[in-house]
Amino acid sequence: MKQSTIFETPLGLALLTFDDECVIGLTLVDQETEPFDLSSTAKHPIGTEVERQLTEYFAGERCEFDLPLAPMGTPFQREVWSALGRIPFGETRSYGEIAHELGRPKASRAVGAANGQNPIWIIVPCHRVIGANGSLTGYAGGLSVKDALLRHEHAVGGLTLDQSPFL
């Protein structure tokens, strides 16, 4: 049975969708357009574990997530999301690099479209995908959130801003 819960993160409210075994979705919620009462959200072991791991991530204590994931999408989208999961913490890849990794060198736009449909924020790290010229490109949570996530990962990884290819 599909369930959901809301919890706070340093970047805003997160809406977690899950079943009894896996995370299905995790997105930021705009509290102004989608008001939620945090006191009414029930705790579930999966929700508790996701919240714990995200808290550790934002505290700089976690660089990888260990959660059962079941994002819903086409086979190509799931292939792209799997590739996103292989981008190491604090590193970035371009859409073209992911397309090459998937053996589809001309599919960078399709990779971008699949990246934009990623239903599991942060855990499937679509924020680590940048433009071919190193620029920050579209992000469902907004470019300021993408920038904050990349800066966080670089700071935790011990990189200075001049070592960062995009900041």
N, C-alpha and C positions, 0 to 999 in steps of 0.2 A: 504494500500500500504506500502510495506517494505521500510524503509529509513535508512540512517546511517549518523553519524557525528563523527568527531574526536575532542578530546580536550586533553589538557595537565593535568597530575596529577603529584604529587611528585615522582611517581615511573615510569613515562614515559607516552607516548601517549596512550590514550584509544580509542578504536573503539566501538561506541555504535550503535546497530542495534535495530530498533523499528518499530512499526506500529503506526497508529493514536491513539492507546489506551494503548499499553503495551511495556515494554522493552522485547526484544527477546534475545539480546546478549550484552555482554560487555567484551571485551578482551583487553589485552595489545598488542600494535603494535610494531614490531621491525622496527624502522625508517630506518635502513640500508637496510633491504630487502623489505620493503613495504613503500616507501617514500610517504608522503601525504603533500599536501599544506593546512595548517591550515586556510589560509585566504579564501579558497574556500568552507568551510563547512557552510552550512546553519543552522540557529538556528530554533529549533522547541520547543514547550512548554515541551515535554517530555525530549528532550535533555538538555534543560535549567534546568529542575528540577533535572535530574540525576547529572548534573555537580554541581549544588548547594549542593545537599546532599553529594556528594563525597568530595567537598571542606570542608563542615562541619565535615565530618568523619575525614579527614586528619588533621583538625585543633583541633581535640579532643572535638568538640562540638556536635557530633552525635554518638550514639552507635547502633541505629537501623535505617533501611531504611524503608521508607513508599512510595513504588512505585508499580505500577501495573506490574506484571511480567507474561510472557508467554513463558517460555523456551520450546523449542521443543525437545522432547525425548520420549523414550519408557515409558510405565506406571511405570516400575520399576525405571528407571532413575528419573522420576518426583517424585516418592515416596522418593528416596534418597535425592534429592535436597530439598524437603520439610523438611526432617529431618535435613539437614544442616542448614536450616533457623531457626531451633529451638535451635541451639547451642548458648548459651548466649555470648554476647560480652566479650572478654577477657578469655573465657574458651575454652577448647579443648575436643575432643572426638576421640577415636580410631575407625578404620574401624569396628572392632569387636563390639564395644559398639553400633555403629549405626545399625549394623546387628541385634543385640539383640533387640534394640528398635523397629525395624521393624518386629520382630517376626520371623526372619530368621537367627538364630545364626550361621549357617554354611556358610553364604553368605558374609563374610568379603571381599573376593577377588572381588566379584561382586559389592559390595559397593564401593570398591576402583576403579573399572573400571568406574562405574557411576560417582563417584566423579571427576575422570579425564576428563569426558566429560561435566562437568558443563559449560554451555555457558555464565553464568552471573557472572563474576569476582567480588569479594568483596561482592556484594549485596547478593548473595547466597554464604555464607562464607565457601567455600571448603578449604580455608587456615587454618581453625580451626580443620582440621582432621590430626591426627598424627599417627605414628606407635604404635603398641601395647606396645613397650618398651619405649615410650615417645619420640622417635626420630622424626625429621622432615623427611618426605618422599616426594616422587615426587610431583611436582607442575608445572602446565603448564607455569607459569610465571618465573619459576626457584626458587630454594630453597632460594636464597638470597632475593627474593621478599616475599616469604612466611615468612621467618624469620623477615623481616622488618615489615610486617603486624602484626605478633604476638607480636613483641616488642612494636609496637605502641599501640596496644590494652592493653597490660599489663601496659605501662606507663600511659595511659589515665585512666585506672582502678585503678591506685594507687598501683599496685603490684611492689615489688622490684624484681630484677632478681633472688634472692635466693628463692623467693616464686613461681617462674615459674618452672613448672615441666619439661620443655624441653629446656630451654636456658642455 
